[in-house]
Amino acid sequence: MKKDIKPTLLDFAILGLIQDQPLSGYGIRKVFEETAMGNYSNSPGTIYPAIKRLEKFELAEKVLQKDTAKTRFQITQKGLLRLKEWLIQPIEKKEVEKKTDELLLRFAFMETLVNKEQKIIFLHSFQDLLKTYIQDLQTFYSNESNNMPLHARLAFQHGIESNKTTLKWCKNTISVLT
């Protein structure tokens, strides 16, 4: 029996990409190179070992395309279950504070794997944690802004405004889905 692994963020990104259609290793790499997915990696030195790891632990498998005789990678049932578990896991405060891009990646891959109710729960949790985080940032800014250099204050204001924009996105997305 194969030892189970805890997939990395890169593993989940690859599983999310191949959940709808099989992709070649090159195809996976191109998505990372040509889109915002490059934030997670675009190096063949990390992507190909991640694909091999997913194969080794039976989360993805290589399949031969009959029409082209080329190999592609597709998600397995086990991989689909692990991906879905990741998508619906509760959001933690630290993710809202430091990993908003990962939360948005999770949301992006929910389209066909997660029911509407779970998507709404995810978004409400995201929204509630964002509200608290924004309040914390504003309190800190009120107390400390006089001690900050101008550029630090301006950068901090950008952080607050960025989080407010994400909060607005959550509210709008909830209304679109309901």
matplotlib code that plots the C-alpha trace (Angstrom):
import matplotlib.pyplot as plt

x = [0.0, 1.3, 1.9, -0.5, 0.7, -0.4, -0.6, 1.1, -0.5, 1.2, -0.3, -3.8, -3.3, -2.3, -5.2, -7.6, -6.2, -6.7, -10.1, -12.0, -9.7, -6.5, -3.4, 0.1, 3.0, 3.8, 0.2, 0.2, 3.5, 2.2, -0.9, 1.5, 3.8, 1.0, -1.5, -1.7, -1.1, 2.6, 2.3, 2.4, 5.2, 6.3, 9.5, 9.7, 12.0, 9.0, 6.0, 7.3, 8.3, 4.9, 3.2, 5.3, 4.4, 0.7, 1.1, 3.1, 0.3, -2.4, -4.0, -3.3, -2.6, -1.0, -3.4, -2.7, -4.8, -6.1, -6.4, -2.9, -1.0, 0.3, 0.2, -1.8, -2.4, -5.9, -7.1, -8.1, -11.1, -8.7, -7.3, -10.8, -11.7, -8.6, -9.2, -12.8, -11.7, -9.3, -11.8, -14.4, -12.1, -12.9, -11.2, -8.7, -8.0, -4.3, -5.4, -7.4, -4.5, -1.7, -3.1, -6.0, -4.7, -5.0, -8.5, -9.4, -7.7, -9.9, -13.0, -12.0, -11.8, -15.2, -17.2, -18.1, -17.0, -18.8, -22.5, -24.0, -24.6, -20.9, -19.8, -22.1, -20.7, -17.2, -17.9, -19.8, -16.9, -14.4, -16.5, -16.9, -13.1, -12.3, -14.6, -12.7, -9.4, -10.2, -11.3, -8.0, -6.1, -8.0, -7.5, -3.8, -3.6, -5.5, -3.1, 0.2, -0.1, 1.5, 4.6, 4.9, 6.8, 4.7, 5.3, 4.6, 1.3, 0.4, 1.3, -0.7, -3.7, -3.3, -3.5, -6.7, -8.3, -7.3, -9.0, -12.1, -12.1, -12.0, -14.8, -16.9, -16.1, -17.3, -20.6, -21.2, -20.3, -22.7, -25.5, -24.6, -24.8, -28.0]
y = [0.0, 3.4, 5.9, 8.8, 12.4, 15.8, 17.6, 20.9, 24.0, 23.3, 19.8, 21.2, 23.7, 20.9, 18.8, 21.7, 22.2, 18.6, 18.1, 19.0, 17.8, 15.8, 17.9, 17.0, 18.0, 20.7, 21.8, 22.1, 24.0, 26.4, 27.3, 28.2, 30.2, 32.1, 32.8, 34.1, 30.4, 31.3, 32.7, 29.1, 28.0, 28.1, 26.1, 22.8, 21.8, 22.0, 21.2, 17.9, 16.5, 17.6, 15.6, 12.6, 12.9, 13.1, 9.9, 8.1, 8.7, 7.9, 11.4, 11.7, 9.2, 9.2, 8.3, 7.7, 9.9, 7.5, 10.3, 11.7, 8.9, 11.5, 11.1, 13.4, 13.5, 13.2, 13.3, 10.0, 9.4, 9.6, 12.9, 14.3, 13.4, 15.1, 18.2, 18.5, 18.1, 20.9, 23.1, 22.9, 22.9, 25.7, 29.0, 30.0, 33.6, 33.3, 32.5, 35.7, 37.6, 36.1, 33.8, 35.4, 34.2, 30.6, 31.2, 32.6, 29.6, 27.3, 29.2, 29.1, 25.3, 24.9, 25.4, 21.8, 20.0, 21.9, 22.5, 25.9, 25.7, 24.9, 27.8, 30.2, 28.9, 29.4, 33.0, 33.9, 32.6, 34.5, 37.7, 37.4, 36.8, 39.7, 42.1, 41.2, 41.5, 44.9, 46.2, 44.9, 46.7, 49.9, 49.8, 49.2, 52.1, 54.5, 53.7, 53.6, 55.8, 58.8, 56.7, 55.4, 57.0, 58.5, 55.7, 53.0, 54.8, 54.9, 51.2, 50.3, 52.2, 50.2, 47.0, 48.1, 49.2, 45.9, 44.0, 46.2, 45.4, 41.7, 42.1, 43.8, 41.0, 38.5, 40.3, 40.7, 37.0, 35.8, 37.9, 36.4, 32.9, 33.3]
z = [0.0, -0.9, 1.8, 1.7, 1.1, 2.0, -1.4, -1.8, -3.2, -6.5, -6.4, -5.9, -8.7, -11.1, -9.9, -10.4, -14.0, -15.0, -13.3, -16.5, -19.2, -19.4, -20.2, -21.2, -19.0, -21.5, -21.5, -17.7, -17.8, -20.5, -18.3, -15.5, -17.8, -19.6, -16.9, -13.3, -12.3, -12.7, -9.2, -8.0, -10.2, -13.9, -13.5, -15.2, -12.3, -9.9, -12.2, -13.6, -10.2, -8.9, -11.7, -10.9, -7.2, -8.1, -10.2, -7.5, -4.9, -7.5, -7.5, -11.2, -14.0, -17.4, -20.3, -23.9, -26.2, -29.0, -31.6, -31.2, -29.5, -27.0, -23.2, -21.0, -17.3, -15.8, -12.3, -10.6, -8.4, -5.4, -6.7, -7.2, -3.6, -2.3, -4.4, -3.3, 0.4, -0.1, -1.8, 1.0, 4.0, 6.5, 5.9, 8.5, 9.6, 8.6, 5.0, 4.8, 6.2, 4.1, 1.4, -0.4, -3.7, -2.5, -1.4, -4.8, -6.4, -4.3, -5.4, -9.1, -9.0, -7.2, -10.4, -11.1, -7.9, -5.2, -4.7, -4.5, -0.8, -0.1, -2.3, -0.4, 2.9, 1.7, 0.5, 3.7, 5.8, 3.6, 3.9, 7.7, 8.2, 5.9, 7.8, 11.1, 9.4, 7.9, 11.3, 12.8, 10.1, 10.5, 14.3, 13.9, 11.4, 13.7, 16.5, 14.6, 11.5, 13.2, 13.9, 10.3, 7.5, 4.7, 2.2, 4.8, 5.6, 1.9, 1.4, 4.5, 3.1, -0.1, 1.9, 3.6, 0.3, -1.4, 1.4, 1.0, -2.7, -2.0, 0.6, -2.1, -4.5, -1.9, -1.5, -5.2, -5.9, -3.2, -4.9, -8.3, -6.9, -5.0]

ax = plt.figure().add_subplot(projection="3d")
ax.plot(x, y, z, "-o")
ax.set_aspect("equal")
plt.show()
